[in-house]
Amino acid sequence: MKKTALVLGATGGIGGAVMRRLIAGGWQVRALTRRADVEFPEECEAVTGDAMDAPSVASAAQGASVIVHAVNPPGYRDWDRLVLPMLDNTIRAAAANGARILLPGTVYNFGPDVFPNIAEGAPQNPETRKGKIRVAMEQRLHMAAEQGSCTALIVRAGDFFGPGAVNNWFGQGLVTPGTRPKVIRNPGKQGVGHQWAYLPDVAETMVRLLEHADLPPFGSFHMEGHWDHDGRQMVQAIARVLGDPAVRIRPLPWWLLRAAALVATTPREMMEMRYLWQQPVRMTNAGLVAILGDEPRTPLLEAVRKTLGDLRCM
């Protein structure tokens, strides 16, 4: 029998990437979506419902051995009000089916006490509001796994980029989608490293872990992804892929984002995460490599080329 996975957040970047990788791996996949007009691959069964509605999640999860919890409030809005109730619905549905929950993790969980190199078992003492919410999410998953209600897998990675990626720094900060860029914006400080994660690599890693026979009831792993050691490798890769005529690289105008944050939610939330561009923060992947043997990693130029093509920037 085919293994069955329910994907929450399949219209988002990481949810969509995991959905496609599961289908390619022969899984039977369902996607819970609030909109009936969304088109999914024909191999994916679309189920209309809302992650905030417990009966919808429970119904969609029947028979599933994995629930991919890749759903977030759009535009960072109402995190404090929506994120934990959505996860509680997923935990209850997973418990009813003996399923494993897959949660895409973030670096937000960590504070300066463990910078710059963050091991997979590092203490989680965040200083930001979103970081504290993410810690609460993972604590609930850990408790559910300890109680035997369900099992859980967390895979943490750097800033996403890649085909299908939405609401990310690459497509909202570095370049403007829909046209060949006239300028490439760099949010980072010169000489400060930054961690990136190519979505197909993240999805490949997650599914390999899900299919691994020796996964613990609660597993938390880090991806190294693409480490931009001086904060210039990514923007230079973009310029190299775009080719002639050469595109200028300029600093991101943070003052403009700060002004927009006075009236808009998304810029405000982006400003809260600015510290990740002001100092090197690098997650290490020793535990991941111990399980899988290596980490899937698409060459940077190839990954950037496919990302720019998806953004219609070529």
C-alpha positions in Angstrom: 0.0 0.0 0.0 1.1 3.5 -0.7 2.1 5.7 2.2 -0.3 8.6 2.7 0.7 12.2 3.6 -1.4 15.2 4.3 0.2 18.5 3.5 -1.0 21.7 5.3 0.3 24.8 3.4 0.8 23.1 0.0 0.3 26.4 -1.7 3.4 27.8 0.1 7.0 27.4 -0.8 8.2 24.6 1.4 4.8 22.9 1.6 4.6 22.8 -2.2 8.2 21.6 -2.5 7.6 18.7 -0.1 4.3 17.9 -1.8 6.0 17.5 -5.1 8.8 15.4 -3.7 6.4 13.1 -1.9 4.5 12.6 -5.1 7.7 11.8 -7.0 8.6 9.3 -4.3 5.3 7.4 -4.8 3.4 8.7 -1.8 -0.3 9.2 -1.8 -0.7 12.9 -1.1 -3.6 15.1 0.1 -3.5 18.9 0.4 -5.8 20.8 2.7 -6.7 24.1 1.1 -9.1 26.9 1.9 -9.6 27.7 -1.8 -11.4 25.3 -4.1 -10.0 27.0 -7.2 -6.3 26.2 -6.5 -4.8 23.8 -9.0 -2.6 21.0 -7.7 -0.8 18.2 -9.5 -3.3 15.5 -10.7 -1.5 13.0 -8.3 -2.5 15.2 -5.3 -6.0 15.0 -3.8 -7.2 18.5 -2.9 -9.4 18.7 0.2 -11.2 22.0 1.0 -10.8 23.1 4.6 -9.0 25.3 7.0 -6.0 24.5 9.2 -7.8 26.5 11.9 -10.8 24.2 11.8 -10.1 21.0 13.8 -12.8 18.9 12.1 -11.4 19.8 8.7 -7.9 18.7 9.7 -9.1 15.6 11.4 -11.1 14.5 8.3 -8.4 15.2 5.8 -5.8 13.3 8.0 -7.7 10.0 8.1 -5.3 7.2 7.2 -2.3 9.5 6.9 1.0 8.4 8.3 2.6 11.8 7.9 1.2 15.3 8.4 3.3 18.1 6.9 2.6 21.2 9.0 3.9 23.9 6.6 1.1 26.4 7.2 1.6 29.9 8.5 -0.5 33.0 8.7 0.0 35.0 5.5 2.2 38.0 5.7 3.2 37.2 9.3 -0.1 38.5 10.5 -1.7 37.3 13.8 1.1 34.9 14.6 0.4 35.1 18.3 -3.3 34.3 17.8 -3.2 31.6 15.0 0.0 29.7 15.0 -0.4 27.5 18.2 -4.1 26.7 17.7 -3.3 25.5 14.1 -0.5 23.2 15.5 -2.9 21.9 18.2 -5.3 20.8 15.5 -2.5 19.0 13.7 -1.3 17.3 16.9 -4.8 16.0 17.6 -5.2 14.7 14.0 -1.8 13.0 14.1 -2.6 11.4 17.5 -5.8 9.9 16.0 -3.9 8.3 13.2 -0.6 7.5 14.7 1.0 9.9 12.3 4.4 11.7 12.3 4.3 15.5 12.1 6.8 17.1 9.9 7.5 20.7 10.9 9.8 23.0 8.9 11.9 24.7 11.6 13.5 28.1 11.7 16.6 29.8 13.2 14.3 32.1 15.1 14.3 29.7 18.0 17.8 30.6 19.0 19.3 33.6 20.8 22.7 35.3 20.9 23.9 32.9 23.7 24.5 30.2 21.0 25.7 32.3 18.1 27.4 32.1 15.7 27.6 28.3 15.2 24.4 26.5 16.3 24.4 22.8 17.0 21.2 20.7 16.6 20.9 20.3 20.4 21.6 24.0 21.3 19.5 25.7 24.0 16.6 27.7 22.6 16.6 31.2 24.3 15.1 33.5 21.6 14.8 37.3 22.2 12.2 37.9 19.5 8.4 37.4 19.7 8.3 35.1 16.7 11.2 33.1 18.2 9.3 32.5 21.4 6.3 31.3 19.5 8.4 28.9 17.5 9.9 27.5 20.7 6.4 27.0 22.1 5.5 25.1 18.9 8.4 22.7 19.2 7.8 22.2 22.9 4.2 21.0 22.2 5.5 18.6 19.6 8.2 17.3 22.0 5.6 16.8 24.7 3.2 15.0 22.3 6.0 12.6 21.3 7.1 12.0 24.9 3.5 11.1 25.8 3.3 8.7 22.8 0.4 10.7 21.2 2.4 11.0 17.9 5.9 11.3 16.6 7.5 14.5 15.2 10.3 15.5 12.9 11.7 19.1 12.7 14.1 20.1 9.9 15.6 23.6 10.3 17.2 25.5 7.5 18.4 28.9 6.4 16.5 31.5 4.3 14.6 29.7 1.6 15.0 30.4 -2.1 14.0 28.3 -5.2 11.1 27.6 -7.6 7.8 28.2 -5.9 9.3 30.1 -2.9 7.0 32.8 -1.6 7.4 35.5 1.1 11.2 35.2 1.2 14.3 37.5 1.2 15.5 36.4 -2.2 12.3 37.4 -4.1 11.2 40.3 -1.9 14.6 41.8 -1.0 17.4 40.9 -3.3 15.5 41.1 -6.6 12.1 42.2 -8.0 10.1 39.4 -9.6 8.7 39.8 -13.1 11.5 41.6 -14.9 15.2 41.5 -15.3 16.6 43.3 -12.3 18.2 46.7 -12.8 19.8 46.4 -9.3 20.5 43.6 -6.8 19.9 44.6 -3.2 22.1 43.1 -0.4 20.5 43.1 3.0 23.7 42.0 4.8 26.7 43.8 6.2 29.9 43.4 4.4 31.9 40.4 5.7 29.0 38.9 7.6 28.0 35.4 6.6 24.4 34.3 5.9 22.8 30.9 5.5 20.5 30.0 2.6 18.5 26.9 1.8 17.4 25.8 -1.7 13.8 24.5 -1.5 14.2 21.3 -3.6 17.2 20.4 -1.4 15.1 21.0 1.8 12.2 18.9 0.5 14.6 16.1 -0.5 16.2 16.1 2.9 12.8 16.0 4.7 11.5 13.1 2.7 14.7 11.1 3.0 14.4 11.6 6.8 10.7 10.6 6.8 11.6 7.4 4.9 14.5 6.5 7.2 14.0 3.4 9.3 15.8 4.6 12.4 14.2 8.0 13.0 13.6 8.7 16.7 10.1 9.5 18.0 11.1 13.2 18.2 13.9 14.3 15.8 15.3 17.8 15.2 17.9 18.3 12.5 19.7 21.2 10.9 20.6 21.7 7.3 23.8 23.6 6.4 22.4 24.6 3.0 24.5 27.2 1.2 26.7 29.2 3.6 27.5 32.6 2.2 30.7 33.2 4.1 31.1 36.9 3.5 27.6 38.0 2.7 28.4 38.5 -1.0 28.3 35.1 -2.5 24.6 35.0 -3.2 24.3 38.5 -4.7 27.4 37.8 -6.8 25.9 34.5 -8.0 22.7 36.4 -9.1 24.8 38.9 -11.0 26.8 36.1 -12.6 23.7 34.2 -13.7 22.1 37.3 -15.1 25.2 38.0 -17.2 25.6 41.0 -19.5 24.8 43.8 -19.2 26.1 43.7 -15.6 23.6 44.4 -12.9 24.7 46.6 -10.0 24.8 45.4 -6.4 23.6 47.9 -3.8 22.9 47.8 -0.1 19.2 47.2 0.8 17.7 50.5 2.0 16.8 49.5 5.5 15.6 53.0 6.3 12.8 52.5 3.7 11.8 49.2 5.3 11.8 50.8 8.7 9.5 53.6 7.4 7.1 51.0 5.9 7.1 49.1 9.2 5.2 52.0 10.8 2.1 51.2 8.8 2.5 47.6 7.4 2.8 44.2 9.1 5.2 42.4 6.8 7.9 45.1 6.9 7.5 45.3 10.6 8.1 41.5 11.0 11.0 41.7 8.6 12.6 44.4 10.7 12.4 42.2 13.7 14.6 39.6 11.9 17.2 42.2 10.9 19.7 40.8 13.5 20.1 37.7 11.3 21.8 40.0 8.7 24.0 41.9 11.1 25.9 39.0 12.6 26.9 35.5 11.3 24.4 32.8 12.4 25.2 29.4 11.1 23.4 26.1 11.9 25.5 23.0 11.8 24.3 19.6 10.5 26.3 16.9 12.3 23.2 15.0 13.4 21.7 15.2 9.9 24.8 13.8 8.3 25.0 11.0 10.9 21.6 9.8 9.8 21.6 10.4 6.1 25.4 10.2 5.3 25.3 13.5 3.4 23.1 16.5 2.8 21.5 17.1 -0.6 23.0 20.2 -2.0 22.3 21.7 -5.5 25.3 23.8 -6.8 24.6 27.4 -6.1 24.7 28.8 -9.6 22.3 26.1 -10.8 20.0 26.8 -7.9 20.1 30.6 -8.5 19.4 30.1 -12.2 16.3 28.0 -11.6 15.1 30.5 -8.9 15.5 33.5 -11.2 13.7 31.7 -14.0 10.8 30.9 -11.7 10.7 34.6 -10.7 10.7 35.6 -14.4 13.9 37.6 -13.9 15.9 36.1 -16.7 
